[in-house]
Amino acid sequence: MIDNIIGKRYAEAIYELVESENLLAVYEDLENVVEIYTTNKNFNELMNHPKLNSEEKKKILQDTFSNKISEFSFEMLNYLLDKDRFSYLKSIADEYLIIYNERNNLMEVEATFAIEPSEEQKAKLEKNLEKTTGKKVKIDVKIDKSIIGGGILRIGDRIIDGSLKRQFEMLRANL
């Protein structure tokens, strides 16, 4: 809960500070840093090590991300280190994306299918969702053979499960 509160507060501040043409670039920078922070155990341990001071951690950031992220993003990460808020980075990035999507009328949809849909099928789904929601839709396709057929859509906190696996489960429950 505290992660979300802090994440939202910092994300809103960052969003307001960024010039409009750099909004997406800052998010992409955040995503790149979060990816390394969450998947690279050594980087994570160093950034959370209690015996390293913020200047040493800033040096690690400089060595890791120089010429890979914008100057604004680098300064923002340094600020998070100074305020001892670097551990909230994932929450900040998640909240930033929510704010970015809301203010730009965008919607991210995770679509799970048993087999890879064709480009035509993806375009049709995207068009239908845009027509229904009135928002620009970005679809992230996942493949999960266990759903057998059909699909599952995750739109924010809503799930629309039209998979054959779910239909079989419902049929079995009714027998």
Backbone as JSON Lines, residues from 0, in Angstrom:
{"i":0,"aa":"M","n":[0.82,-1.19,0.0],"ca":[0.0,0.0,0.0],"c":[0.87,1.26,0.0]}
{"i":1,"aa":"I","n":[1.87,1.29,0.89],"ca":[2.75,2.45,0.96],"c":[3.51,2.61,-0.35]}
{"i":2,"aa":"D","n":[3.87,1.45,-0.99],"ca":[4.55,1.51,-2.28],"c":[3.72,2.28,-3.29]}
{"i":3,"aa":"N","n":[2.41,1.99,-3.34],"ca":[1.54,2.65,-4.3],"c":[1.41,4.14,-4.02]}
{"i":4,"aa":"I","n":[1.31,4.51,-2.75],"ca":[1.18,5.92,-2.39],"c":[2.44,6.68,-2.77]}
{"i":5,"aa":"I","n":[3.59,6.15,-2.39],"ca":[4.86,6.8,-2.73],"c":[5.07,6.77,-4.23]}
{"i":6,"aa":"G","n":[4.8,5.62,-4.85],"ca":[4.97,5.49,-6.3],"c":[4.13,6.51,-7.05]}
{"i":7,"aa":"K","n":[2.88,6.67,-6.64],"ca":[1.99,7.61,-7.32],"c":[2.46,9.05,-7.13]}
{"i":8,"aa":"R","n":[2.85,9.39,-5.92],"ca":[3.3,10.76,-5.64],"c":[4.52,11.11,-6.51]}
{"i":9,"aa":"Y","n":[5.5,10.24,-6.55],"ca":[6.7,10.51,-7.34],"c":[6.39,10.47,-8.84]}
{"i":10,"aa":"A","n":[5.56,9.53,-9.26],"ca":[5.21,9.43,-10.68],"c":[4.51,10.7,-11.16]}
{"i":11,"aa":"E","n":[3.6,11.24,-10.36],"ca":[2.91,12.48,-10.73],"c":[3.89,13.64,-10.83]}
{"i":12,"aa":"A","n":[4.81,13.72,-9.89],"ca":[5.8,14.79,-9.91],"c":[6.69,14.68,-11.14]}
{"i":13,"aa":"I","n":[7.13,13.47,-11.44],"ca":[7.98,13.25,-12.62],"c":[7.22,13.63,-13.88]}
{"i":14,"aa":"Y","n":[5.98,13.18,-13.98],"ca":[5.17,13.46,-15.17],"c":[5.03,14.96,-15.38]}
{"i":15,"aa":"E","n":[4.81,15.7,-14.32],"ca":[4.64,17.15,-14.42],"c":[5.94,17.85,-14.81]}
{"i":16,"aa":"L","n":[7.07,17.3,-14.41],"ca":[8.36,17.92,-14.72],"c":[8.84,17.67,-16.14]}
{"i":17,"aa":"V","n":[8.42,16.57,-16.71],"ca":[8.91,16.17,-18.03],"c":[8.22,17.0,-19.11]}
{"i":18,"aa":"E","n":[8.99,17.45,-20.08],"ca":[8.41,18.15,-21.22],"c":[7.62,17.15,-22.05]}
{"i":19,"aa":"S","n":[6.58,17.6,-22.68],"ca":[5.64,16.7,-23.36],"c":[6.29,15.77,-24.37]}
{"i":20,"aa":"E","n":[7.3,16.22,-25.09],"ca":[7.9,15.34,-26.09],"c":[8.77,14.25,-25.48]}
{"i":21,"aa":"N","n":[9.09,14.36,-24.21],"ca":[9.94,13.37,-23.56],"c":[9.19,12.41,-22.65]}
{"i":22,"aa":"L","n":[7.87,12.52,-22.6],"ca":[7.09,11.69,-21.67],"c":[7.31,10.2,-21.89]}
{"i":23,"aa":"L","n":[7.22,9.77,-23.14],"ca":[7.4,8.35,-23.43],"c":[8.85,7.92,-23.24]}
{"i":24,"aa":"A","n":[9.78,8.79,-23.61],"ca":[11.2,8.46,-23.46],"c":[11.56,8.22,-21.99]}
{"i":25,"aa":"V","n":[11.0,9.04,-21.1],"ca":[11.27,8.87,-19.67],"c":[10.67,7.55,-19.19]}
{"i":26,"aa":"Y","n":[9.47,7.22,-19.67],"ca":[8.89,5.93,-19.28],"c":[9.77,4.78,-19.76]}
{"i":27,"aa":"E","n":[10.24,4.85,-20.99],"ca":[11.1,3.79,-21.53],"c":[12.39,3.67,-20.71]}
{"i":28,"aa":"D","n":[12.94,4.81,-20.31],"ca":[14.12,4.79,-19.44],"c":[13.8,4.09,-18.12]}
{"i":29,"aa":"L","n":[12.67,4.46,-17.53],"ca":[12.26,3.83,-16.27],"c":[12.11,2.32,-16.45]}
{"i":30,"aa":"E","n":[11.47,1.91,-17.54],"ca":[11.29,0.48,-17.8],"c":[12.63,-0.23,-17.92]}
{"i":31,"aa":"N","n":[13.59,0.38,-18.62],"ca":[14.91,-0.25,-18.77],"c":[15.61,-0.41,-17.43]}
{"i":32,"aa":"V","n":[15.55,0.62,-16.6],"ca":[16.19,0.55,-15.29],"c":[15.48,-0.47,-14.41]}
{"i":33,"aa":"V","n":[14.15,-0.47,-14.42],"ca":[13.38,-1.43,-13.62],"c":[13.68,-2.85,-14.06]}
{"i":34,"aa":"E","n":[13.8,-3.06,-15.36],"ca":[14.1,-4.41,-15.87],"c":[15.41,-4.92,-15.29]}
{"i":35,"aa":"I","n":[16.43,-4.09,-15.31],"ca":[17.73,-4.5,-14.75],"c":[17.64,-4.64,-13.23]}
{"i":36,"aa":"Y","n":[16.94,-3.71,-12.6],"ca":[16.8,-3.72,-11.14],"c":[16.09,-4.98,-10.65]}
{"i":37,"aa":"T","n":[15.09,-5.44,-11.4],"ca":[14.32,-6.61,-10.95],"c":[14.89,-7.94,-11.42]}
{"i":38,"aa":"T","n":[15.69,-7.94,-12.48],"ca":[16.2,-9.21,-13.0],"c":[17.68,-9.46,-12.69]}
{"i":39,"aa":"N","n":[18.44,-8.41,-12.43],"ca":[19.86,-8.57,-12.16],"c":[20.09,-8.53,-10.65]}
{"i":40,"aa":"K","n":[20.3,-9.69,-10.08],"ca":[20.43,-9.82,-8.63],"c":[21.59,-8.98,-8.09]}
{"i":41,"aa":"N","n":[22.71,-8.97,-8.79],"ca":[23.88,-8.2,-8.33],"c":[23.58,-6.71,-8.29]}
{"i":42,"aa":"F","n":[22.95,-6.2,-9.35],"ca":[22.61,-4.78,-9.4],"c":[21.65,-4.43,-8.27]}
{"i":43,"aa":"N","n":[20.65,-5.26,-8.07],"ca":[19.66,-5.03,-7.02],"c":[20.33,-5.0,-5.64]}
{"i":44,"aa":"E","n":[21.2,-5.97,-5.4],"ca":[21.88,-6.03,-4.1],"c":[22.76,-4.81,-3.87]}
{"i":45,"aa":"L","n":[23.46,-4.38,-4.91],"ca":[24.31,-3.2,-4.76],"c":[23.48,-1.95,-4.47]}
{"i":46,"aa":"M","n":[22.37,-1.79,-5.19],"ca":[21.55,-0.59,-5.02],"c":[20.83,-0.57,-3.67]}
{"i":47,"aa":"N","n":[20.69,-1.72,-3.04],"ca":[20.03,-1.8,-1.73],"c":[21.01,-2.07,-0.58]}
{"i":48,"aa":"H","n":[22.3,-2.12,-0.9],"ca":[23.29,-2.44,0.12],"c":[23.39,-1.3,1.14]}
{"i":49,"aa":"P","n":[23.2,-1.63,2.42],"ca":[23.19,-0.57,3.44],"c":[24.55,0.09,3.68]}
{"i":50,"aa":"K","n":[25.64,-0.58,3.32],"ca":[26.96,-0.01,3.57],"c":[27.45,0.89,2.43]}
{"i":51,"aa":"L","n":[26.74,0.87,1.3],"ca":[27.1,1.77,0.2],"c":[26.33,3.07,0.37]}
{"i":52,"aa":"N","n":[27.05,4.19,0.3],"ca":[26.36,5.47,0.41],"c":[25.78,5.87,-0.95]}
{"i":53,"aa":"S","n":[25.02,6.94,-0.96],"ca":[24.33,7.33,-2.21],"c":[25.32,7.72,-3.3]}
{"i":54,"aa":"E","n":[26.47,8.28,-2.94],"ca":[27.47,8.64,-3.96],"c":[28.02,7.4,-4.65]}
{"i":55,"aa":"E","n":[28.25,6.35,-3.89],"ca":[28.74,5.1,-4.47],"c":[27.67,4.47,-5.37]}
{"i":56,"aa":"K","n":[26.43,4.56,-4.94],"ca":[25.32,4.03,-5.75],"c":[25.14,4.85,-7.02]}
{"i":57,"aa":"K","n":[25.34,6.16,-6.93],"ca":[25.26,7.02,-8.12],"c":[26.34,6.64,-9.13]}
{"i":58,"aa":"K","n":[27.51,6.29,-8.63],"ca":[28.61,5.85,-9.51],"c":[28.21,4.56,-10.22]}
{"i":59,"aa":"I","n":[27.57,3.65,-9.5],"ca":[27.09,2.41,-10.12],"c":[26.07,2.72,-11.21]}
{"i":60,"aa":"L","n":[25.15,3.64,-10.92],"ca":[24.17,4.06,-11.94],"c":[24.87,4.64,-13.15]}
{"i":61,"aa":"Q","n":[25.85,5.51,-12.9],"ca":[26.59,6.14,-14.0],"c":[27.27,5.08,-14.86]}
{"i":62,"aa":"D","n":[27.94,4.14,-14.22],"ca":[28.64,3.09,-14.96],"c":[27.67,2.2,-15.73]}
{"i":63,"aa":"T","n":[26.51,1.95,-15.16],"ca":[25.55,1.03,-15.77],"c":[24.73,1.69,-16.88]}
{"i":64,"aa":"F","n":[24.35,2.96,-16.68],"ca":[23.39,3.57,-17.6],"c":[23.89,4.77,-18.39]}
{"i":65,"aa":"S","n":[25.18,5.1,-18.3],"ca":[25.65,6.26,-19.05],"c":[25.41,6.03,-20.54]}
{"i":66,"aa":"N","n":[24.89,7.05,-21.2],"ca":[24.54,7.02,-22.63],"c":[23.42,6.04,-22.97]}
{"i":67,"aa":"K","n":[22.72,5.53,-21.96],"ca":[21.61,4.61,-22.22],"c":[20.27,5.21,-21.81]}
{"i":68,"aa":"I","n":[20.31,6.22,-20.95],"ca":[19.08,6.89,-20.54],"c":[19.29,8.4,-20.64]}
{"i":69,"aa":"S","n":[18.18,9.13,-20.66],"ca":[18.26,10.59,-20.8],"c":[18.87,11.22,-19.56]}
{"i":70,"aa":"E","n":[19.34,12.45,-19.73],"ca":[19.91,13.2,-18.61],"c":[18.85,13.41,-17.52]}
{"i":71,"aa":"F","n":[17.62,13.71,-17.94],"ca":[16.53,13.9,-16.97],"c":[16.32,12.62,-16.16]}
{"i":72,"aa":"S","n":[16.28,11.48,-16.84],"ca":[16.05,10.21,-16.14],"c":[17.19,9.91,-15.17]}
{"i":73,"aa":"F","n":[18.4,10.2,-15.6],"ca":[19.56,9.96,-14.74],"c":[19.47,10.84,-13.49]}
{"i":74,"aa":"E","n":[19.13,12.11,-13.66],"ca":[18.99,13.02,-12.51],"c":[17.86,12.57,-11.58]}
{"i":75,"aa":"M","n":[16.78,12.09,-12.18],"ca":[15.66,11.61,-11.38],"c":[16.07,10.4,-10.54]}
{"i":76,"aa":"L","n":[16.84,9.48,-11.12],"ca":[17.32,8.31,-10.37],"c":[18.24,8.74,-9.23]}
{"i":77,"aa":"N","n":[19.1,9.72,-9.51],"ca":[19.97,10.24,-8.46],"c":[19.16,10.86,-7.33]}
{"i":78,"aa":"Y","n":[18.11,11.57,-7.69],"ca":[17.23,12.18,-6.68],"c":[16.58,11.1,-5.81]}
{"i":79,"aa":"L","n":[16.13,10.02,-6.45],"ca":[15.53,8.91,-5.7],"c":[16.55,8.31,-4.72]}
{"i":80,"aa":"L","n":[17.8,8.22,-5.16],"ca":[18.84,7.73,-4.25],"c":[19.04,8.69,-3.09]}
{"i":81,"aa":"D","n":[19.1,9.99,-3.38],"ca":[19.29,10.99,-2.32],"c":[18.18,10.94,-1.29]}
{"i":82,"aa":"K","n":[16.96,10.67,-1.75],"ca":[15.8,10.65,-0.85],"c":[15.51,9.26,-0.3]}
{"i":83,"aa":"D","n":[16.41,8.31,-0.58],"ca":[16.26,6.92,-0.12],"c":[14.94,6.32,-0.6]}
{"i":84,"aa":"R","n":[14.62,6.56,-1.87],"ca":[13.38,6.06,-2.46],"c":[13.64,5.16,-3.67]}
{"i":85,"aa":"F","n":[14.87,4.76,-3.89],"ca":[15.19,3.95,-5.07],"c":[14.47,2.61,-5.03]}
{"i":86,"aa":"S","n":[14.22,2.08,-3.85],"ca":[13.55,0.78,-3.73],"c":[12.1,0.84,-4.23]}
{"i":87,"aa":"Y","n":[11.56,2.05,-4.4],"ca":[10.19,2.21,-4.91],"c":[10.15,2.38,-6.43]}
{"i":88,"aa":"L","n":[11.26,2.16,-7.08],"ca":[11.37,2.43,-8.52],"c":[10.32,1.7,-9.34]}
{"i":89,"aa":"K","n":[10.09,0.42,-9.09],"ca":[9.09,-0.32,-9.87],"c":[7.71,0.28,-9.68]}
{"i":90,"aa":"S","n":[7.35,0.59,-8.46],"ca":[6.05,1.2,-8.19],"c":[5.93,2.56,-8.89]}
{"i":91,"aa":"I","n":[7.0,3.34,-8.87],"ca":[6.99,4.64,-9.54],"c":[6.79,4.46,-11.04]}
{"i":92,"aa":"A","n":[7.52,3.5,-11.64],"ca":[7.38,3.26,-13.08],"c":[5.97,2.78,-13.42]}
{"i":93,"aa":"D","n":[5.41,1.9,-12.61],"ca":[4.04,1.41,-12.85],"c":[3.04,2.56,-12.78]}
{"i":94,"aa":"E","n":[3.16,3.39,-11.77],"ca":[2.24,4.52,-11.61],"c":[2.42,5.55,-12.73]}
{"i":95,"aa":"Y","n":[3.67,5.75,-13.16],"ca":[3.95,6.68,-14.25],"c":[3.23,6.21,-15.52]}
{"i":96,"aa":"L","n":[3.28,4.91,-15.8],"ca":[2.6,4.39,-16.98],"c":[1.09,4.59,-16.88]}
{"i":97,"aa":"I","n":[0.53,4.38,-15.71],"ca":[-0.91,4.6,-15.52],"c":[-1.26,6.05,-15.83]}
{"i":98,"aa":"I","n":[-0.49,6.97,-15.27],"ca":[-0.73,8.4,-15.51],"c":[-0.56,8.73,-16.99]}
{"i":99,"aa":"Y","n":[0.52,8.22,-17.59],"ca":[0.78,8.47,-19.01],"c":[-0.39,7.98,-19.86]}
{"i":100,"aa":"N","n":[-0.85,6.77,-19.61],"ca":[-1.95,6.2,-20.38],"c":[-3.24,6.99,-20.19]}
{"i":101,"aa":"E","n":[-3.55,7.36,-18.95],"ca":[-4.78,8.11,-18.68],"c":[-4.77,9.45,-19.4]}
{"i":102,"aa":"R","n":[-3.67,10.16,-19.33],"ca":[-3.61,11.51,-19.89],"c":[-3.45,11.52,-21.4]}
{"i":103,"aa":"N","n":[-3.1,10.38,-21.98],"ca":[-2.95,10.29,-23.43],"c":[-4.0,9.39,-24.06]}
{"i":104,"aa":"N","n":[-5.04,9.06,-23.28],"ca":[-6.17,8.27,-23.78],"c":[-5.71,6.93,-24.37]}
{"i":105,"aa":"L","n":[-4.79,6.27,-23.67],"ca":[-4.26,4.99,-24.11],"c":[-4.71,3.88,-23.16]}
{"i":106,"aa":"M","n":[-4.76,2.67,-23.68],"ca":[-5.13,1.53,-22.87],"c":[-4.26,0.34,-23.27]}
{"i":107,"aa":"E","n":[-3.65,-0.29,-22.28],"ca":[-2.86,-1.49,-22.53],"c":[-3.71,-2.71,-22.25]}
{"i":108,"aa":"V","n":[-3.66,-3.66,-23.17],"ca":[-4.43,-4.89,-23.05],"c":[-3.47,-6.06,-23.18]}
{"i":109,"aa":"E","n":[-3.55,-7.0,-22.24],"ca":[-2.79,-8.24,-22.36],"c":[-3.75,-9.29,-22.9]}
{"i":110,"aa":"A","n":[-3.43,-9.83,-24.07],"ca":[-4.27,-10.83,-24.72],"c":[-3.52,-12.16,-24.73]}
{"i":111,"aa":"T","n":[-4.13,-13.18,-24.14],"ca":[-3.52,-14.5,-24.08],"c":[-4.29,-15.45,-24.98]}
{"i":112,"aa":"F","n":[-3.55,-16.13,-25.87],"ca":[-4.14,-17.08,-26.81],"c":[-3.37,-18.39,-26.75]}
{"i":113,"aa":"A","n":[-4.01,-19.46,-27.24],"ca":[-3.35,-20.77,-27.29],"c":[-2.32,-20.8,-28.42]}
{"i":114,"aa":"I","n":[-2.62,-20.1,-29.51],"ca":[-1.68,-20.02,-30.63],"c":[-1.52,-18.56,-31.03]}
{"i":115,"aa":"E","n":[-0.43,-18.26,-31.69],"ca":[-0.14,-16.89,-32.13],"c":[-1.19,-16.43,-33.14]}
{"i":116,"aa":"P","n":[-1.87,-15.32,-32.85],"ca":[-2.86,-14.81,-33.82],"c":[-2.14,-14.14,-35.0]}
{"i":117,"aa":"S","n":[-2.81,-14.11,-36.13],"ca":[-2.25,-13.45,-37.3],"c":[-2.26,-11.94,-37.07]}
{"i":118,"aa":"E","n":[-1.52,-11.21,-37.89],"ca":[-1.51,-9.75,-37.8],"c":[-2.9,-9.2,-38.06]}
{"i":119,"aa":"E","n":[-3.62,-9.83,-38.98],"ca":[-4.98,-9.41,-39.3],"c":[-5.9,-9.57,-38.08]}
{"i":120,"aa":"Q","n":[-5.76,-10.69,-37.38],"ca":[-6.58,-10.93,-36.18],"c":[-6.26,-9.92,-35.08]}
{"i":121,"aa":"K","n":[-4.96,-9.64,-34.89],"ca":[-4.55,-8.65,-33.89],"c":[-5.12,-7.28,-34.22]}
{"i":122,"aa":"A","n":[-5.03,-6.9,-35.5],"ca":[-5.53,-5.59,-35.94],"c":[-7.04,-5.49,-35.73]}
{"i":123,"aa":"K","n":[-7.75,-6.57,-36.02],"ca":[-9.2,-6.58,-35.85],"c":[-9.57,-6.45,-34.37]}
{"i":124,"aa":"L","n":[-8.87,-7.18,-33.5],"ca":[-9.11,-7.09,-32.06],"c":[-8.83,-5.68,-31.57]}
{"i":125,"aa":"E","n":[-7.72,-5.13,-32.01],"ca":[-7.34,-3.77,-31.61],"c":[-8.4,-2.76,-32.04]}
{"i":126,"aa":"K","n":[-8.86,-2.88,-33.28],"ca":[-9.87,-1.97,-33.82],"c":[-11.18,-2.08,-33.02]}
{"i":127,"aa":"N","n":[-11.61,-3.3,-32.73],"ca":[-12.84,-3.51,-31.96],"c":[-12.73,-2.94,-30.54]}
{"i":128,"aa":"L","n":[-11.59,-3.15,-29.91],"ca":[-11.39,-2.61,-28.56],"c":[-11.35,-1.08,-28.58]}
{"i":129,"aa":"E","n":[-10.72,-0.51,-29.59],"ca":[-10.67,0.95,-29.71],"c":[-12.07,1.52,-29.93]}
{"i":130,"aa":"K","n":[-12.86,0.83,-30.74],"ca":[-14.23,1.27,-31.0],"c":[-15.07,1.19,-29.72]}
{"i":131,"aa":"T","n":[-14.9,0.11,-28.97],"ca":[-15.67,-0.11,-27.75],"c":[-15.28,0.86,-26.64]}
{"i":132,"aa":"T","n":[-13.98,1.1,-26.47],"ca":[-13.5,1.9,-25.34],"c":[-13.31,3.37,-25.66]}
{"i":133,"aa":"G","n":[-13.16,3.68,-26.94],"ca":[-12.87,5.06,-27.32],"c":[-11.44,5.47,-27.02]}
{"i":134,"aa":"K","n":[-10.57,4.49,-26.77],"ca":[-9.17,4.77,-26.46],"c":[-8.27,4.09,-27.48]}
{"i":135,"aa":"K","n":[-7.05,4.62,-27.61],"ca":[-6.04,3.98,-28.43],"c":[-5.54,2.76,-27.66]}
{"i":136,"aa":"V","n":[-5.52,1.61,-28.31],"ca":[-5.21,0.35,-27.64],"c":[-3.84,-0.18,-28.07]}
{"i":137,"aa":"K","n":[-3.08,-0.64,-27.08],"ca":[-1.82,-1.33,-27.34],"c":[-1.99,-2.74,-26.8]}
{"i":138,"aa":"I","n":[-1.85,-3.73,-27.68],"ca":[-2.06,-5.13,-27.28],"c":[-0.72,-5.83,-27.1]}
{"i":139,"aa":"D","n":[-0.58,-6.48,-25.96],"ca":[0.58,-7.31,-25.66],"c":[0.1,-8.76,-25.71]}
{"i":140,"aa":"V","n":[0.56,-9.51,-26.7],"ca":[0.09,-10.88,-26.91],"c":[0.99,-11.87,-26.16]}
{"i":141,"aa":"K","n":[0.35,-12.75,-25.42],"ca":[1.03,-13.85,-24.72],"c":[0.46,-15.16,-25.26]}
{"i":142,"aa":"I","n":[1.3,-16.18,-25.28],"ca":[0.87,-17.5,-25.73],"c":[0.88,-18.46,-24.54]}
{"i":143,"aa":"D","n":[-0.25,-19.16,-24.36],"ca":[-0.39,-20.14,-23.28],"c":[-1.21,-21.31,-23.83]}
{"i":144,"aa":"K","n":[-0.53,-22.37,-24.22],"ca":[-1.21,-23.52,-24.83],"c":[-2.22,-24.18,-23.89]}
{"i":145,"aa":"S","n":[-2.08,-23.97,-22.59],"ca":[-2.98,-24.61,-21.64],"c":[-4.42,-24.09,-21.71]}
{"i":146,"aa":"I","n":[-4.64,-22.94,-22.36],"ca":[-6.02,-22.43,-22.44],"c":[-6.79,-23.12,-23.57]}
{"i":147,"aa":"I","n":[-6.13,-23.96,-24.34],"ca":[-6.69,-24.82,-25.38],"c":[-7.13,-24.03,-26.61]}
{"i":148,"aa":"G","n":[-7.94,-23.04,-26.45],"ca":[-8.43,-22.22,-27.56],"c":[-9.1,-20.98,-27.01]}
{"i":149,"aa":"G","n":[-9.58,-20.12,-27.89],"ca":[-10.2,-18.88,-27.45],"c":[-9.15,-17.91,-26.96]}
{"i":150,"aa":"G","n":[-9.51,-17.07,-26.0],"ca":[-8.56,-16.09,-25.5],"c":[-8.97,-15.51,-24.17]}
{"i":151,"aa":"I","n":[-8.0,-14.86,-23.54],"ca":[-8.21,-14.17,-22.27],"c":[-7.69,-12.75,-22.45]}
{"i":152,"aa":"L","n":[-8.53,-11.76,-22.13],"ca":[-8.12,-10.36,-22.2],"c":[-7.99,-9.8,-20.79]}
{"i":153,"aa":"R","n":[-6.87,-9.15,-20.51],"ca":[-6.69,-8.44,-19.25],"c":[-6.62,-6.96,-19.58]}
{"i":154,"aa":"I","n":[-7.62,-6.23,-19.1],"ca":[-7.72,-4.79,-19.35],"c":[-7.74,-4.12,-17.99]}
{"i":155,"aa":"G","n":[-6.6,-3.58,-17.59],"ca":[-6.5,-3.01,-16.25],"c":[-6.7,-4.1,-15.22]}
{"i":156,"aa":"D","n":[-7.7,-3.93,-14.37],"ca":[-7.97,-4.94,-13.35],"c":[-9.12,-5.86,-13.73]}
{"i":157,"aa":"R","n":[-9.58,-5.77,-14.98],"ca":[-10.66,-6.64,-15.45],"c":[-10.09,-7.77,-16.29]}
{"i":158,"aa":"I","n":[-10.71,-8.94,-16.18],"ca":[-10.32,-10.1,-16.97],"c":[-11.55,-10.61,-17.7]}
{"i":159,"aa":"I","n":[-11.41,-10.77,-19.01],"ca":[-12.47,-11.35,-19.82],"c":[-11.93,-12.69,-20.31]}
{"i":160,"aa":"D","n":[-12.47,-13.77,-19.75],"ca":[-11.96,-15.11,-20.04],"c":[-12.89,-15.83,-21.01]}
{"i":161,"aa":"G","n":[-12.49,-15.88,-22.26],"ca":[-13.24,-16.59,-23.29],"c":[-12.48,-17.82,-23.76]}
{"i":162,"aa":"S","n":[-11.67,-18.39,-22.87],"ca":[-10.87,-19.56,-23.25],"c":[-11.71,-20.83,-23.2]}
{"i":163,"aa":"L","n":[-11.32,-21.8,-24.02],"ca":[-11.99,-23.1,-23.98],"c":[-11.76,-23.78,-22.64]}
{"i":164,"aa":"K","n":[-10.59,-23.6,-22.08],"ca":[-10.29,-24.19,-20.78],"c":[-11.32,-23.73,-19.75]}
{"i":165,"aa":"R","n":[-11.61,-22.45,-19.7],"ca":[-12.59,-21.9,-18.75],"c":[-13.99,-22.42,-19.05]}
{"i":166,"aa":"Q","n":[-14.34,-22.51,-20.33],"ca":[-15.66,-23.02,-20.69],"c":[-15.82,-24.47,-20.28]}
{"i":167,"aa":"F","n":[-14.76,-25.28,-20.45],"ca":[-14.81,-26.67,-20.01],"c":[-14.94,-26.75,-18.49]}
{"i":168,"aa":"E","n":[-14.24,-25.88,-17.76],"ca":[-14.34,-25.86,-16.3],"c":[-15.76,-25.52,-15.86]}
{"i":169,"aa":"M","n":[-16.38,-24.56,-16.52],"ca":[-17.75,-24.17,-16.18],"c":[-18.73,-25.29,-16.51]}
{"i":170,"aa":"L","n":[-18.52,-25.96,-17.64],"ca":[-19.37,-27.08,-18.04],"c":[-19.26,-28.21,-17.02]}
{"i":171,"aa":"R","n":[-18.03,-28.53,-16.61],"ca":[-17.79,-29.59,-15.63],"c":[-18.45,-29.24,-14.3]}
{"i":172,"aa":"A","n":[-18.39,-27.98,-13.9],"ca":[-19.0,-27.55,-12.63],"c":[-20.52,-27.67,-12.67]}
{"i":173,"aa":"N","n":[-21.11,-27.54,-13.85],"ca":[-22.56,-27.61,-13.98],"c":[-23.09,-29.03,-14.15]}
{"i":174,"aa":"L","n":[-22.2,-29.99,-14.36],"ca":[-22.64,-31.38,-14.55],"c":[-22.81,-32.12,-13.27]}
